Amino acid sequence: MDLLEHYHEHPPVNDHFTLRKTMIPPMGDVNLYGARGCGKTALVLDYLQQRDEHTLYIDLEDPNLILNTFDTLPLQEYIKEYEIAELILDHYEEGMLDEFPDVTRLIIVSRIPLHNERFMPLQLFPLDYEEFLAFEHAGSATAALNHFLKTGTLPAMAKHTRSTTLLMKQFFQQQFSPNEQSLILILARHNAQPMTVHQIYSFTKEHFRISKDFVYSTIKRFQEEGLLYFIDNAIKRSGKKMLLYDFAFVKYLTAHQPFGTQFDTMITLTLIKHGIRLKTLGVHGYLTDANELIIPAPFESEESIWVKSQNKFSLYKKHGIQKITIVTVANSYAFDIEKLHFEAIPFNEWSIAHAESDA
């Protein structure tokens, strides 16, 4: 059987799919992109089940394409002969094709956005907390949050109620090259710390034989992919706060992540996923474009926060802060200092409220 015919007649299917907030639009050329492990293929396979025989899906990581290179397949002839109106190319990387096939509708699935005006860019993030709850079978809010802390935001992990250690190991080994693995280990060790790329390279070369060019180019690629973030500091210009895209993955890779750091990362990633522009206010929290300060404080009491806020009040006024939200594990309270309102809200309520405000 011809390889294209095989792809056409035997499209892959999901074993199980949980609906995501992001959906592929029904019309136009689309570039679905996002970091490895965030669920792009699962999303596009669910979409594929709704299509008819005029849709062709090709996984460019299929091992059959090693011996039958994609650029030698008679794809355009096949599209014409079988009246293919919609072509989906999964695991596409820049430069794989000199030009795209002539087809009515084209969906390209990639890690890094194509920056091609032909395509509507559609970014898929790992799960936010509201999406995670759709995977969740726990009977209480506390159990659900504990499971979230344990498994993180990658859909493949969220499906499992038991240990995800072996799954994390497989993900790490399968999704990253040996040199990428070395770099990721350094990034995980320094996660949530102020870092420059030069510092990352300096730490990396202490442990691994990796070129400077590789470190710099890979850091840039990880940022484009949405696997790595650098958060600007509203107080200092150097040493942006560095974050990897999944706190549970970081915890698997290093023992140097206390709960406070994990909780801080959860909050930052929630803001990023919900499209909130932010900077760090030194070590005092996250300042949004709406002049709201978000303070991660998982277990601090109202009395403790009130005392600290009194001491920092001049800093808050200097940066024009209009509202302060304290994100906790379970505590709720509110108070005012002069005209500035402080409100503490548990993470599970705060994250869902943010999601609803974006809808």
Summary of the structure (lengths in Angstrom):
residues: 359
radius of gyration: 22.7
end to end distance: 46.5
largest distance: 76.2
contacts: 1055
relative contact order: 0.09
helix: 42%
strand: 19%
